[in-house]
């Protein structure tokens, strides 16, 4: 060991405080400084506003890509309390914007995991070269301004205001990000996904970057996941979208499923936990497949579409032509891995399997012609 190594001691440790740590290691908070991390800032900024809709204190959220390369997220909620205005009902906006402990919030079924990392407004503020927050509350308008996470001045009372709500406008820092170009299509897909999974949401995404070709799209789907399945392009084998929602105390949450078989060999099963895509599956997806296999095999044997000597149809065989959304919302979700792409909550599998088996079995009995079409298609493509 060299003299230089021996000289290393506590005096060599650099302690990064507050938002300085976020700027020094941004990838730890948003995953990357590329396009994915850039988009995650938008989702993190929008998550609080979307939660207000789900909580019944707001009715809509408007997200705008501005001409100067920034993003504005505005809601018509109650207006986040401003410390300098003397409010005491909840964490002040100044705290949310500057203190990391108000970043990652505990997951529960009544809140979204809109961002992929759940880090909140403080990280958005830290990684923006400019952030402005506007609050309309109790007839007054307040403006807060920050540069790279540092307040430019104390919150300013900017006169009277009609209505209420909060607007966060930020511009990502070019010193941090490899790209500053937002993809409208990528953002639209995620907000469309959130609206399908949460039928109360009303979200508008607007692109004002090109004055010659502005565009806007509104996401609101009262039918929830059923609407998602109904809009799929493949020719359906049966007209019904099979779907249901059920609460289970055993898994401390609810499950919502929608699915349909199509005239295709492709399987498209999308699973979510607390509105987060679980691209690696997990216990909810396994339970869904267990329930499908139990219901369809029982029906096939009852109708003698499978002979006693025939093996059961496997979950993989039953996925031929299947399009499905499997969504669980849990009070205490347990994810596997740092990126939370696989659900590990144990009781979920049995609950989802039971719900799918019971609901699908009832549908098969009531719709024998459609049931026969589904099983005939599966048998034809799998060799049974």
C-alpha positions as CSV (number, residue, x, y, z in Angstrom):
1,X,0.0,0.0,0.0
2,X,1.5,3.3,-1.1
3,X,2.0,6.4,1.1
4,X,-0.8,8.1,-0.8
5,X,-3.3,5.4,0.1
6,X,-2.2,5.4,3.7
7,X,-2.9,9.1,3.9
8,X,-6.5,8.6,3.0
9,X,-8.8,9.4,6.0
10,X,-12.1,11.1,6.8
11,X,-10.8,14.4,5.7
12,X,-10.9,13.1,2.1
13,X,-14.6,12.4,2.2
14,X,-16.7,15.0,0.4
15,X,-20.2,15.3,1.9
16,X,-22.8,16.5,-0.6
17,X,-25.8,18.2,0.9
18,X,-29.3,18.8,-0.4
19,X,-29.8,19.2,-4.1
20,X,-26.1,19.4,-4.7
21,X,-26.0,15.6,-4.5
22,X,-28.7,15.4,-7.2
23,X,-26.7,17.6,-9.6
24,X,-23.5,15.7,-8.9
25,X,-25.1,12.2,-9.5
26,X,-28.3,12.8,-11.5
27,X,-28.4,9.2,-12.8
28,X,-29.1,7.9,-9.2
29,X,-32.3,9.9,-9.2
30,X,-33.7,9.8,-12.7
31,X,-31.9,6.8,-14.2
32,X,-30.0,8.6,-17.0
33,X,-29.2,12.0,-18.4
34,X,-30.5,10.9,-21.8
35,X,-34.0,11.0,-23.2
36,X,-35.4,8.6,-20.5
37,X,-34.2,10.9,-17.7
38,X,-35.4,14.0,-19.5
39,X,-38.9,12.5,-19.8
40,X,-38.9,11.3,-16.2
41,X,-38.7,15.0,-15.1
42,X,-42.1,15.5,-16.8
43,X,-43.6,12.5,-15.1
44,X,-42.2,13.5,-11.7
45,X,-43.6,17.0,-12.1
46,X,-47.0,15.7,-13.2
47,X,-47.3,13.0,-10.5
48,X,-48.4,15.4,-7.7
49,X,-51.0,17.0,-10.0
50,X,-52.4,13.7,-11.1
51,X,-52.7,12.5,-7.5
52,X,-54.8,15.6,-6.8
53,X,-57.3,14.4,-9.4
54,X,-57.4,10.9,-7.9
55,X,-57.8,12.5,-4.5
56,X,-60.8,14.5,-5.7
57,X,-59.2,17.9,-5.2
58,X,-58.6,18.6,-8.9
59,X,-60.4,17.8,-12.1
60,X,-57.8,18.2,-14.9
61,X,-54.1,18.5,-15.6
62,X,-52.6,20.4,-18.6
63,X,-49.0,19.7,-19.7
64,X,-47.4,21.9,-22.2
65,X,-44.1,21.7,-24.1
66,X,-43.3,25.4,-24.4
67,X,-41.6,27.2,-27.2
68,X,-38.5,27.9,-25.2
69,X,-37.8,24.2,-24.6
70,X,-39.4,24.0,-21.2
71,X,-42.4,22.2,-19.7
72,X,-45.5,23.6,-17.9
73,X,-47.6,21.3,-15.7
74,X,-50.8,23.1,-14.5
75,X,-53.7,21.8,-12.5
76,X,-57.0,23.2,-11.1
77,X,-56.6,21.8,-7.6
78,X,-56.6,23.6,-4.3
79,X,-53.1,25.1,-4.8
80,X,-50.2,23.8,-2.9
81,X,-49.7,25.7,0.4
82,X,-47.0,28.5,0.3
83,X,-45.1,28.8,3.5
84,X,-44.8,32.6,3.3
85,X,-48.5,32.9,3.0
86,X,-48.9,31.4,6.4
87,X,-50.6,28.1,5.4
88,X,-50.1,25.1,7.6
89,X,-52.3,22.4,6.0
90,X,-49.7,20.2,4.5
91,X,-46.1,20.5,3.3
92,X,-45.3,23.9,1.8
93,X,-44.3,24.1,-1.8
94,X,-40.9,25.5,-0.8
95,X,-40.3,22.3,1.1
96,X,-41.4,20.1,-1.8
97,X,-39.1,22.0,-4.2
98,X,-36.0,22.0,-2.1
99,X,-36.0,19.1,0.4
100,X,-35.2,15.6,-0.8
101,X,-37.2,13.9,2.0
102,X,-40.3,15.1,0.2
103,X,-39.2,13.3,-3.0
104,X,-39.8,9.6,-2.8
105,X,-43.2,9.1,-1.2
106,X,-44.5,5.7,0.1
107,X,-46.5,3.9,-2.5
108,X,-50.2,3.1,-1.9
109,X,-53.2,2.3,-4.1
110,X,-54.5,5.9,-4.0
111,X,-51.4,7.5,-5.5
112,X,-49.7,7.1,-8.8
113,X,-46.2,6.0,-9.6
114,X,-46.1,8.3,-12.6
115,X,-42.4,8.8,-12.6
116,X,-40.2,5.7,-12.9
117,X,-38.2,6.7,-9.8
118,X,-40.6,8.5,-7.5
119,X,-38.2,11.3,-6.6
120,X,-40.6,14.2,-6.8
121,X,-40.4,18.0,-7.3
122,X,-37.1,18.6,-5.5
123,X,-35.2,16.6,-8.1
124,X,-37.0,18.3,-11.0
125,X,-35.9,21.7,-9.4
126,X,-32.3,20.6,-8.9
127,X,-31.9,19.5,-12.6
128,X,-33.6,22.5,-14.1
129,X,-31.7,25.7,-15.0
130,X,-34.9,27.6,-14.3
131,X,-38.1,26.6,-12.4
132,X,-41.1,28.8,-11.7
133,X,-44.0,27.8,-9.5
134,X,-47.3,29.7,-9.6
135,X,-49.9,29.1,-6.9
136,X,-53.5,30.4,-7.0
137,X,-55.1,29.9,-3.6
138,X,-57.5,31.8,-1.3
139,X,-57.9,34.6,-3.9
140,X,-54.2,35.3,-4.1
141,X,-51.5,34.5,-6.6
142,X,-47.9,33.5,-5.5
143,X,-44.8,33.1,-7.6
144,X,-41.7,31.2,-6.6
145,X,-38.5,31.2,-8.8
146,X,-35.5,29.0,-8.7
147,X,-32.2,28.6,-10.6
148,X,-30.6,25.2,-10.5
149,X,-32.5,24.4,-7.3
150,X,-31.6,27.7,-5.5
151,X,-34.3,30.2,-4.8
152,X,-33.8,33.5,-6.7
153,X,-35.9,35.4,-4.2
154,X,-38.5,34.9,-1.4
155,X,-41.9,33.8,-2.7
156,X,-43.7,36.9,-4.1
157,X,-47.3,37.8,-3.7
158,X,-48.3,38.6,-7.3
159,X,-51.8,40.0,-6.8
160,X,-55.3,38.6,-6.8
161,X,-56.2,35.3,-8.5
162,X,-59.4,33.8,-9.8
163,X,-59.9,30.1,-9.0
164,X,-57.2,27.9,-7.6
165,X,-54.4,25.6,-8.7
166,X,-50.7,25.1,-9.1
167,X,-48.5,25.5,-12.2
168,X,-44.9,24.3,-12.3
169,X,-42.8,25.5,-15.3
170,X,-39.3,24.2,-15.7
171,X,-36.5,24.1,-18.3
172,X,-34.0,21.2,-18.1
173,X,-30.4,22.1,-17.5
174,X,-28.2,21.8,-20.6
175,X,-25.2,21.3,-18.2
176,X,-26.9,18.1,-17.0
177,X,-28.7,16.5,-19.9
178,X,-27.3,15.0,-23.1
179,X,-30.4,16.0,-25.0
180,X,-33.1,18.7,-24.4
181,X,-35.5,17.5,-27.1
182,X,-38.7,16.0,-25.6
183,X,-40.5,13.4,-27.6
184,X,-44.2,14.3,-27.8
185,X,-45.1,10.7,-28.8
186,X,-43.2,9.1,-25.9
187,X,-44.8,11.5,-23.4
188,X,-48.2,11.0,-25.0
189,X,-47.9,7.2,-24.7
190,X,-47.2,7.3,-21.0
191,X,-50.0,9.8,-20.2
192,X,-52.4,7.7,-22.4
193,X,-51.4,4.7,-20.4
194,X,-52.0,6.4,-17.0
195,X,-55.4,7.6,-18.2
196,X,-56.4,4.1,-19.2
197,X,-55.3,2.7,-15.9
198,X,-57.1,5.5,-13.9
199,X,-60.4,6.3,-15.4
200,X,-60.8,9.5,-13.3
201,X,-57.8,11.2,-14.9
202,X,-58.3,14.0,-17.4
203,X,-55.0,15.0,-19.0
204,X,-54.2,17.3,-21.9
205,X,-50.7,17.3,-23.6
206,X,-49.9,20.3,-25.8
207,X,-46.9,20.9,-28.0
208,X,-46.2,24.6,-28.6
209,X,-42.6,24.2,-29.8
210,X,-43.5,24.7,-33.5
211,X,-45.8,27.8,-33.9
212,X,-46.6,26.6,-37.4
213,X,-47.8,23.2,-36.3
214,X,-49.1,23.2,-32.7
215,X,-50.8,20.0,-31.5
216,X,-52.7,18.8,-28.5
217,X,-54.3,15.6,-27.4
218,X,-56.6,14.9,-24.5
219,X,-56.5,11.6,-22.5
220,X,-59.6,10.6,-20.7
221,X,-61.0,7.0,-20.7
222,X,-64.0,6.4,-18.5
223,X,-64.0,2.7,-19.5
224,X,-60.5,2.2,-18.1
225,X,-58.5,-0.8,-19.4
226,X,-61.6,-2.0,-21.4
227,X,-61.1,1.0,-23.6
228,X,-57.5,0.1,-24.1
229,X,-58.4,-3.4,-25.3
230,X,-61.2,-2.2,-27.4
231,X,-59.0,0.1,-29.4
232,X,-56.5,-2.6,-30.3
233,X,-56.2,-3.1,-34.1
234,X,-56.2,-6.9,-34.5
235,X,-59.5,-8.6,-35.6
236,X,-61.2,-9.9,-32.4
237,X,-62.4,-13.5,-32.2
238,X,-65.3,-12.4,-30.0
239,X,-67.0,-9.1,-29.7
240,X,-66.9,-8.9,-25.9
241,X,-64.0,-7.3,-24.0
242,X,-63.9,-9.5,-20.9
243,X,-63.2,-7.4,-17.9
244,X,-63.7,-6.9,-14.2
245,X,-62.4,-5.2,-11.1
246,X,-62.2,-6.8,-7.6
247,X,-61.0,-5.9,-4.2
248,X,-59.0,-8.3,-2.0
249,X,-58.2,-7.7,1.6
250,X,-55.6,-10.6,1.4
251,X,-53.4,-8.6,-0.9
252,X,-54.4,-5.2,0.5
253,X,-55.5,-3.9,-2.8
254,X,-57.5,-4.4,-5.9
255,X,-57.1,-6.0,-9.3
256,X,-58.5,-4.8,-12.6
257,X,-58.3,-7.0,-15.7
258,X,-59.4,-6.6,-19.3
259,X,-58.7,-9.0,-22.1
260,X,-59.8,-10.4,-25.5
261,X,-58.5,-13.0,-28.0
262,X,-57.8,-11.9,-31.5
263,X,-57.2,-13.6,-34.8
264,X,-53.5,-13.4,-34.4
265,X,-50.6,-15.5,-33.2
266,X,-49.2,-12.6,-31.2
267,X,-49.6,-12.3,-27.5
268,X,-49.8,-8.8,-26.0
269,X,-50.1,-8.8,-22.2
270,X,-49.3,-5.6,-20.4
271,X,-49.1,-5.6,-16.6
272,X,-49.0,-2.8,-14.1
273,X,-48.6,-2.3,-10.4
274,X,-49.8,1.0,-9.0
275,X,-49.9,2.3,-12.6
276,X,-46.2,1.5,-13.0
277,X,-45.4,-0.8,-16.0
278,X,-44.0,-4.1,-14.8
279,X,-42.2,-5.1,-18.0
280,X,-40.7,-8.1,-16.3
281,X,-44.1,-9.3,-15.0
282,X,-44.4,-10.7,-11.5
283,X,-47.0,-12.3,-9.2
284,X,-50.0,-10.4,-10.7
285,X,-49.2,-11.6,-14.3
286,X,-48.5,-15.2,-13.1
287,X,-51.9,-15.2,-11.3
288,X,-53.6,-13.9,-14.5
289,X,-52.1,-16.8,-16.5
290,X,-53.0,-19.3,-13.7
291,X,-56.6,-18.2,-13.8
292,X,-56.9,-18.4,-17.6
293,X,-55.5,-21.9,-17.6
294,X,-57.8,-23.1,-14.8
295,X,-61.0,-21.7,-16.4
296,X,-60.3,-22.7,-20.0
297,X,-59.1,-26.2,-19.2
298,X,-62.1,-26.9,-17.0
299,X,-64.4,-25.6,-19.7
300,X,-62.7,-27.5,-22.5
301,X,-63.0,-30.8,-20.6
302,X,-66.6,-30.1,-19.6
303,X,-67.5,-29.6,-23.2
304,X,-65.3,-32.5,-24.3
305,X,-63.1,-30.2,-26.4
306,X,-60.2,-31.9,-24.6
307,X,-60.3,-35.7,-24.2
308,X,-59.3,-37.4,-20.9
309,X,-56.0,-38.4,-22.4
310,X,-55.2,-34.9,-23.6
311,X,-52.8,-32.8,-21.5
312,X,-54.0,-29.5,-20.2
313,X,-53.5,-26.4,-22.3
314,X,-50.6,-24.5,-20.9
315,X,-50.6,-20.8,-20.1
316,X,-48.3,-20.2,-23.0
317,X,-50.7,-21.9,-25.4
318,X,-53.6,-19.9,-24.1
319,X,-51.7,-16.7,-24.8
320,X,-51.9,-17.1,-28.6
321,X,-53.8,-14.1,-29.9
322,X,-54.4,-12.8,-26.4
323,X,-54.4,-9.0,-25.7
324,X,-54.7,-8.2,-22.0
325,X,-54.2,-5.5,-19.4
326,X,-53.5,-6.7,-15.8
327,X,-53.5,-3.9,-13.3
328,X,-53.1,-4.2,-9.5
329,X,-53.2,-1.3,-7.0
330,X,-51.7,-2.2,-3.7
331,X,-51.3,-0.4,-0.3
332,X,-47.9,-1.9,0.1
333,X,-46.5,-3.2,-3.2
334,X,-43.3,-5.2,-3.1
335,X,-41.1,-4.8,-6.2
336,X,-38.0,-6.9,-7.1
337,X,-34.9,-5.0,-8.3
338,X,-33.9,-1.3,-8.1
339,X,-36.0,-0.3,-11.2
340,X,-39.2,-1.9,-9.8
341,X,-40.1,-3.7,-13.1
342,X,-41.2,-6.9,-11.5
343,X,-43.9,-7.3,-8.8
344,X,-43.0,-9.7,-6.0
345,X,-46.0,-9.3,-3.6
346,X,-46.8,-12.9,-2.6
347,X,-50.6,-12.9,-1.9
348,X,-51.3,-11.2,-5.2
349,X,-50.8,-14.4,-7.4
350,X,-53.5,-16.4,-5.7
351,X,-56.0,-13.5,-5.5
352,X,-55.6,-12.6,-9.2
353,X,-55.8,-16.2,-10.2
354,X,-59.1,-16.7,-8.3
355,X,-60.6,-13.6,-9.7
356,X,-59.7,-14.4,-13.3
357,X,-60.8,-18.1,-13.0
358,X,-64.2,-17.2,-11.5
359,X,-65.0,-14.3,-13.9
360,X,-63.8,-16.1,-17.1
361,X,-65.6,-19.3,-16.1
362,X,-68.9,-17.4,-15.8
363,X,-68.3,-15.7,-19.2
364,X,-67.6,-19.0,-20.9
365,X,-70.8,-20.5,-19.6
366,X,-72.9,-17.5,-20.7
367,X,-71.2,-17.3,-24.1
368,X,-70.8,-20.8,-25.4
369,X,-70.3,-19.9,-29.1
370,X,-67.6,-17.3,-28.3
371,X,-66.0,-19.8,-25.9
372,X,-65.9,-22.4,-28.7
373,X,-64.3,-19.9,-31.1
374,X,-61.6,-19.1,-28.7
375,X,-60.7,-22.7,-27.9
376,X,-60.9,-23.7,-31.5
377,X,-58.4,-21.0,-32.4
378,X,-56.1,-22.0,-29.6
379,X,-56.3,-25.7,-30.7
380,X,-55.7,-24.9,-34.3
381,X,-52.5,-22.9,-33.6
382,X,-51.1,-25.2,-30.9
383,X,-51.8,-28.6,-32.6
384,X,-54.5,-29.8,-30.2
